[in-house]
Amino acid sequence: MRKKFLCLTAMLLMLISALSFVGCGMFGDSTNGGSDGGGDGTVEQLQEYIPTADDDMEVIEGETYYKSNTTDLVTEINGYYRVDRPFTIDKENENRRIYHNIYFYEEDFFQIIHYKNINSLGTIYAILSDQTDVEYAEVSYSTGGTPLQIDIKKQGVYNLILDIETFAIDMVKVKDIQTPVYEKIKSCELNIHVSLSDHTYHPMTLNADTNEYYIEAQIPLNATIGFYSETRNSHYKMTVEENLKDTILYYNTTNVTQVRIHVGGTYKIYFNAKTYKLRLELQNPDTANYYCQVEWNNGNELNKKSESQPYIFEYEFVATEYADIPSFYPMLGMSYDLTVYGDEENVVNGEYVREAGTYKMTINLKDFTLTVQKIS
């Protein structure tokens, strides 16, 4: 879950000033935080933040929002990496900054970066001021044992209250999340990953009417695709349209930052800037590159029926009485989700055949159907 960027930042900070992380301990005393690179230091300046027309954050009426030139709250939410979140100042304590109504989900994280000198690397702080907050989150450590980030354990809408004297954060849960709300994606690039030596990034265009980023691209069979920010700091998580799952792509719920493409071809790719949902439209179904095997990884690869119908595959199945219909698989991933057709006298619930015999099975990967016909 830790980003390479964050790990590299942590390693650089430790190399430049090992003592600078003393302030990242549980007490978080900023007077013992060490140097962020030397120099005379930078005096903090607060700039009032006025939400723009395309800013989708929840603004509290009557509150004034600010940004700091020396302190950043870093968040990664659903793969969106952000460092410029505005805050308000506690009216009873000017050393407390309040970051309001942040929608956090499991495996998201946050941390504080403080710059004593804005021309040098900052110091990372990951401190929970209230230990009862471990119900919601936990501190994650670098390989050297230094607090690196605070990982979310329980999703919800939170206020984060930062004490700029200790750089510790108090988490206040505002409410549960009924409907997921994500930060609007400001830039998006399609990554097509064929191999370690063959992976490319393609800038996408935002359609303001549909709120979708879009592009047309050639995607090889068995490649994976994912979506990144222009800076590559963000690697967005995604959901996919249900009809795509185990048909033209494989969606793994344990790794939702990429999908594997089962059918190689020319696609129109759409990625929603607010819902983070992917949809695909195959543009050349009659000439696309298809693959089919019987059962999983048993060397039973099927040949396409003809060059004119590369999406049709056939298989003869010798069945015993009440035998299960075999599964058909892409090169990698779960079995294809096929709609089964056949004589109701022989094919039961699309799952097994009633009688022993030889069956011709026609797999159509253009419409993802399986036709079962008894031939003897």
C-alpha positions as CSV (number, residue, x, y, z in Angstrom):
1,M,0.0,0.0,0.0
2,R,2.9,2.4,0.6
3,K,3.7,4.3,-2.5
4,K,7.2,4.1,-4.0
5,F,7.3,7.9,-4.0
6,L,6.8,8.0,-0.2
7,C,9.3,5.3,0.5
8,L,11.9,7.1,-1.7
9,T,11.1,10.3,0.1
10,A,11.6,8.7,3.5
11,M,14.9,7.2,2.4
12,L,16.2,10.5,1.1
13,L,15.2,12.2,4.3
14,M,17.0,9.7,6.4
15,L,20.1,9.9,4.2
16,I,20.2,13.7,4.4
17,S,19.4,14.1,8.0
18,A,18.9,11.0,10.2
19,L,18.3,13.2,13.2
20,S,15.4,14.9,11.5
21,F,13.1,12.0,12.3
22,V,13.5,12.2,16.0
23,G,10.5,14.5,15.9
24,C,8.4,11.8,14.3
25,G,8.3,9.8,17.5
26,M,5.2,9.3,19.6
27,F,5.7,12.6,21.4
28,G,6.2,14.6,18.2
29,D,8.1,17.5,19.9
30,S,8.8,19.8,16.9
31,T,11.6,21.5,18.9
32,N,13.4,18.2,18.6
33,G,12.5,17.6,15.0
34,G,15.9,18.3,13.6
35,S,16.7,20.3,10.4
36,D,14.9,20.0,7.1
37,G,18.1,20.8,5.3
38,G,19.6,23.7,7.2
39,G,19.5,27.4,6.3
40,D,17.9,30.2,8.3
41,G,14.5,28.6,8.2
42,T,11.2,29.8,6.6
43,V,8.6,31.9,8.4
44,E,5.2,30.3,7.9
45,Q,2.8,32.3,5.8
46,L,-0.9,31.5,5.5
47,Q,-2.7,32.3,2.3
48,E,-6.5,32.5,2.2
49,Y,-8.0,29.8,0.0
50,I,-11.1,30.7,-2.2
51,P,-12.7,27.6,-3.7
52,T,-12.8,27.6,-7.4
53,A,-15.7,26.7,-9.6
54,D,-14.4,23.1,-10.2
55,D,-13.5,22.6,-6.5
56,D,-15.8,19.8,-5.2
57,M,-14.8,20.0,-1.5
58,E,-17.5,20.4,1.1
59,V,-17.2,24.0,2.3
60,I,-18.5,25.0,5.7
61,E,-20.5,28.2,5.6
62,G,-18.9,31.1,7.4
63,E,-15.5,29.5,7.7
64,T,-12.3,30.9,6.2
65,Y,-10.0,28.4,4.6
66,Y,-6.2,28.7,4.3
67,K,-3.1,27.0,2.9
68,S,0.3,27.0,4.5
69,N,3.7,27.4,2.8
70,T,5.5,25.2,5.4
71,T,3.0,22.4,6.3
72,D,1.2,20.0,4.1
73,L,-1.4,17.3,4.9
74,V,-0.7,14.5,2.5
75,T,-3.5,12.2,1.7
76,E,-4.0,9.2,-0.6
77,I,-7.7,8.4,-1.1
78,N,-8.8,5.7,-3.5
79,G,-5.4,6.1,-5.2
80,Y,-5.6,9.9,-5.5
81,Y,-2.5,11.5,-4.0
82,R,-3.0,15.1,-2.8
83,V,-0.8,17.6,-0.9
84,D,-2.7,20.9,-1.2
85,R,-5.7,20.4,1.0
86,P,-7.0,23.6,2.7
87,F,-7.9,24.0,6.3
88,T,-9.6,26.2,8.8
89,I,-8.1,27.5,12.1
90,D,-9.6,26.5,15.5
91,K,-11.2,29.6,16.9
92,E,-10.2,28.6,20.5
93,N,-6.6,27.6,19.6
94,E,-4.7,29.1,16.7
95,N,-2.2,26.3,16.7
96,R,-4.9,23.8,15.7
97,R,-5.8,23.4,12.0
98,I,-8.9,21.6,11.0
99,Y,-9.2,19.6,7.8
100,H,-12.9,19.1,7.4
101,N,-15.1,16.3,6.0
102,I,-12.5,14.0,4.4
103,Y,-13.9,10.8,3.0
104,F,-11.5,8.0,3.9
105,Y,-11.7,4.4,2.9
106,E,-9.8,1.3,4.1
107,E,-6.2,1.3,3.0
108,D,-6.1,5.0,2.4
109,F,-3.4,6.9,4.3
110,F,-2.4,10.4,5.4
111,Q,0.8,12.1,6.9
112,I,2.1,15.5,7.6
113,I,5.2,17.0,5.9
114,H,6.7,20.1,7.5
115,Y,9.3,22.3,5.8
116,K,11.6,24.3,8.1
117,N,13.2,25.6,4.9
118,I,10.9,25.5,1.8
119,N,14.0,25.1,-0.4
120,S,14.9,21.8,1.3
121,L,13.2,18.4,1.9
122,G,10.6,18.3,4.6
123,T,10.2,16.1,7.7
124,I,7.4,13.5,7.7
125,Y,5.2,13.2,10.8
126,A,2.8,10.4,11.4
127,I,1.4,10.9,15.0
128,L,-2.0,10.2,16.4
129,S,-2.5,12.5,19.4
130,D,-5.5,10.5,20.8
131,Q,-4.6,6.8,21.2
132,T,-8.3,5.9,21.1
133,D,-8.1,6.8,17.4
134,V,-6.5,3.4,16.8
135,E,-10.0,2.2,16.2
136,Y,-10.0,4.2,13.0
137,A,-6.3,4.1,11.9
138,E,-2.9,2.9,12.7
139,V,0.6,4.3,12.3
140,S,2.7,2.5,9.6
141,Y,6.5,2.5,9.9
142,S,9.4,2.5,7.4
143,T,11.7,-0.5,7.3
144,G,14.0,1.5,9.7
145,G,11.2,1.8,12.2
146,T,10.4,5.5,11.5
147,P,6.7,6.5,11.5
148,L,5.9,7.0,7.9
149,Q,2.1,7.4,7.4
150,I,-1.2,6.7,9.1
151,D,-3.3,4.0,7.5
152,I,-7.1,4.0,7.6
153,K,-8.7,0.9,9.2
154,K,-12.3,2.0,9.2
155,Q,-13.9,4.0,6.4
156,G,-15.8,7.1,7.3
157,V,-16.0,10.9,7.0
158,Y,-13.4,12.5,9.3
159,N,-12.2,15.8,10.5
160,L,-8.4,15.8,11.0
161,I,-7.2,18.3,13.7
162,L,-3.5,19.1,13.4
163,D,-1.5,20.6,16.3
164,I,1.3,22.6,14.6
165,E,3.3,22.5,17.8
166,T,3.5,18.7,18.1
167,F,2.5,17.8,14.5
168,A,0.1,15.3,16.0
169,I,-3.3,14.7,14.5
170,D,-6.6,14.0,16.3
171,M,-9.1,12.1,14.2
172,V,-12.8,13.0,14.7
173,K,-15.3,10.8,12.9
174,V,-18.1,13.0,11.5
175,K,-20.3,10.3,10.0
176,D,-20.4,7.0,8.2
177,I,-20.2,6.8,4.4
178,Q,-23.5,5.9,2.9
179,T,-22.6,6.6,-0.7
180,P,-18.9,6.7,-1.8
181,V,-17.6,10.2,-2.6
182,Y,-14.1,10.5,-4.2
183,E,-12.0,13.5,-5.0
184,K,-12.4,14.7,-8.6
185,I,-9.5,13.6,-10.8
186,K,-7.6,16.6,-12.2
187,S,-5.5,14.7,-14.7
188,C,-5.5,11.2,-16.0
189,E,-3.2,9.0,-18.1
190,L,-3.9,5.5,-19.4
191,N,-1.1,3.1,-18.7
192,I,-0.9,0.0,-21.0
193,H,1.4,-2.6,-19.5
194,V,2.4,-5.4,-21.8
195,S,5.7,-6.4,-20.0
196,L,8.4,-4.8,-17.9
197,S,10.1,-3.5,-21.1
198,D,6.8,-2.5,-22.8
199,H,4.6,-0.2,-20.9
200,T,3.4,3.2,-22.1
201,Y,1.4,6.2,-20.8
202,H,-1.2,8.0,-22.8
203,P,-2.8,11.3,-21.7
204,M,-6.6,11.2,-21.7
205,T,-9.0,14.0,-22.4
206,L,-11.8,15.1,-20.1
207,N,-15.4,15.3,-21.4
208,A,-16.9,18.0,-19.2
209,D,-20.4,16.9,-20.1
210,T,-20.0,13.2,-19.1
211,N,-17.3,13.8,-16.5
212,E,-15.3,11.1,-18.1
213,Y,-11.7,11.0,-19.3
214,Y,-11.5,9.2,-22.7
215,I,-9.1,7.9,-25.3
216,E,-9.0,5.4,-28.1
217,A,-6.1,3.0,-28.0
218,Q,-4.8,-0.3,-29.2
219,I,-4.6,-2.8,-26.2
220,P,-2.9,-6.1,-26.8
221,L,-4.4,-9.3,-25.5
222,N,-3.4,-10.1,-21.9
223,A,-2.1,-6.6,-21.3
224,T,-3.1,-4.8,-18.1
225,I,-4.3,-1.2,-18.0
226,G,-4.4,1.3,-15.2
227,F,-4.9,5.1,-14.7
228,Y,-2.4,7.6,-13.3
229,S,-2.2,11.3,-12.7
230,E,0.0,13.4,-15.0
231,T,2.7,13.4,-12.2
232,R,2.4,9.6,-11.7
233,N,2.0,10.2,-7.9
234,S,-1.6,9.0,-8.1
235,H,-2.5,5.5,-9.2
236,Y,-6.2,5.5,-9.1
237,K,-8.3,2.6,-7.9
238,M,-11.3,1.7,-10.0
239,T,-14.5,-0.2,-10.3
240,V,-15.7,-1.6,-13.7
241,E,-19.1,-2.1,-15.3
242,E,-20.5,-5.5,-14.4
243,N,-20.9,-6.7,-18.0
244,L,-17.1,-6.3,-18.5
245,K,-16.1,-8.7,-15.6
246,D,-14.8,-12.0,-16.9
247,T,-15.8,-11.2,-20.4
248,I,-13.4,-8.8,-22.1
249,L,-11.4,-8.2,-18.9
250,Y,-10.5,-9.6,-15.5
251,Y,-11.1,-7.4,-12.5
252,N,-9.3,-8.6,-9.3
253,T,-10.9,-7.2,-6.2
254,T,-7.6,-7.5,-4.3
255,N,-5.8,-5.3,-6.8
256,V,-8.2,-2.7,-8.1
257,T,-5.7,-0.3,-9.6
258,Q,-5.5,-2.4,-12.8
259,V,-7.5,-4.8,-15.0
260,R,-6.3,-7.5,-17.4
261,I,-7.6,-7.4,-21.0
262,H,-8.8,-10.7,-22.4
263,V,-9.5,-9.5,-26.0
264,G,-6.8,-7.7,-27.9
265,G,-8.1,-4.9,-30.1
266,T,-8.9,-1.2,-30.5
267,Y,-10.9,0.2,-27.6
268,K,-12.6,3.4,-26.6
269,I,-11.7,3.7,-23.0
270,Y,-13.6,5.9,-20.5
271,F,-12.7,6.6,-16.9
272,N,-15.1,8.6,-14.7
273,A,-13.4,11.5,-12.9
274,K,-15.8,11.3,-9.9
275,T,-16.9,7.7,-9.6
276,Y,-13.6,6.1,-10.8
277,K,-15.5,3.7,-12.9
278,L,-14.1,2.1,-16.1
279,R,-16.0,1.3,-19.2
280,L,-14.7,0.0,-22.5
281,E,-16.0,-0.3,-26.0
282,L,-14.3,-2.7,-28.3
283,Q,-14.2,-1.1,-31.8
284,N,-13.1,-4.1,-33.9
285,P,-14.9,-7.2,-32.6
286,D,-14.8,-9.0,-35.9
287,T,-11.0,-8.7,-36.2
288,A,-9.9,-8.6,-32.6
289,N,-7.4,-11.1,-31.0
290,Y,-9.2,-13.8,-29.0
291,Y,-8.0,-16.6,-26.8
292,C,-9.7,-19.6,-25.3
293,Q,-8.6,-22.7,-23.3
294,V,-10.6,-25.6,-21.7
295,E,-10.2,-25.8,-18.0
296,W,-7.3,-23.9,-16.4
297,N,-3.7,-24.3,-17.5
298,N,-4.0,-27.9,-18.6
299,G,-2.5,-27.2,-22.1
300,N,-5.9,-27.5,-23.7
301,E,-5.8,-24.3,-25.9
302,L,-8.5,-24.1,-28.5
303,N,-8.0,-23.0,-32.1
304,K,-10.3,-20.4,-33.5
305,K,-12.8,-21.7,-36.0
306,S,-11.7,-19.6,-38.9
307,E,-9.9,-16.4,-39.9
308,S,-13.2,-14.8,-40.7
309,Q,-14.6,-15.7,-37.3
310,P,-11.7,-15.4,-34.9
311,Y,-14.1,-15.1,-31.9
312,I,-15.6,-18.6,-32.5
313,F,-14.0,-21.7,-30.8
314,E,-15.3,-25.3,-30.8
315,Y,-14.8,-28.2,-28.4
316,E,-16.1,-31.8,-28.3
317,F,-16.9,-32.9,-24.9
318,V,-17.4,-36.6,-24.0
319,A,-19.7,-36.6,-21.0
320,T,-20.9,-39.1,-18.5
321,E,-24.4,-38.8,-17.1
322,Y,-24.9,-35.6,-15.2
323,A,-21.4,-34.3,-16.0
324,D,-20.6,-30.7,-15.3
325,I,-20.2,-28.5,-18.4
326,P,-16.5,-27.6,-18.6
327,S,-15.2,-24.1,-17.9
328,F,-13.5,-22.0,-20.6
329,Y,-10.7,-19.6,-19.7
330,P,-8.7,-16.7,-21.0
331,M,-4.9,-16.7,-21.0
332,L,-4.9,-15.4,-17.4
333,G,-7.8,-14.8,-15.0
334,M,-11.0,-16.4,-13.9
335,S,-13.2,-18.5,-16.3
336,Y,-15.2,-16.6,-18.9
337,D,-18.7,-15.7,-17.8
338,L,-20.6,-17.3,-20.6
339,T,-24.4,-17.5,-21.2
340,V,-25.2,-21.1,-21.9
341,Y,-27.7,-22.2,-24.6
342,G,-28.8,-25.7,-25.4
343,D,-31.6,-28.3,-25.6
344,E,-33.4,-28.1,-22.2
345,E,-33.7,-31.9,-22.3
346,N,-29.9,-32.3,-22.1
347,V,-28.6,-29.0,-20.6
348,V,-29.7,-28.3,-17.1
349,N,-29.5,-24.8,-15.6
350,G,-26.6,-24.1,-17.8
351,E,-24.4,-26.1,-15.5
352,Y,-24.4,-29.8,-16.5
353,V,-25.7,-32.3,-19.1
354,R,-28.3,-34.8,-18.2
355,E,-27.3,-37.7,-20.5
356,A,-24.0,-39.3,-21.3
357,G,-22.7,-38.7,-24.8
358,T,-20.6,-36.5,-27.0
359,Y,-21.4,-32.8,-27.1
360,K,-20.3,-30.1,-29.5
361,M,-19.6,-26.9,-27.7
362,T,-19.4,-23.6,-29.5
363,I,-17.8,-20.7,-27.7
364,N,-18.5,-17.3,-29.0
365,L,-16.3,-14.6,-27.5
366,K,-17.9,-11.9,-29.5
367,D,-21.1,-12.1,-27.4
368,F,-19.8,-14.5,-24.7
369,T,-22.1,-17.3,-25.2
370,L,-21.7,-21.1,-25.1
371,T,-24.0,-23.3,-27.3
372,V,-24.2,-27.0,-26.3
373,Q,-25.4,-29.5,-28.9
374,K,-25.5,-33.3,-28.4
375,I,-24.0,-35.0,-31.5
376,S,-24.0,-38.6,-30.4
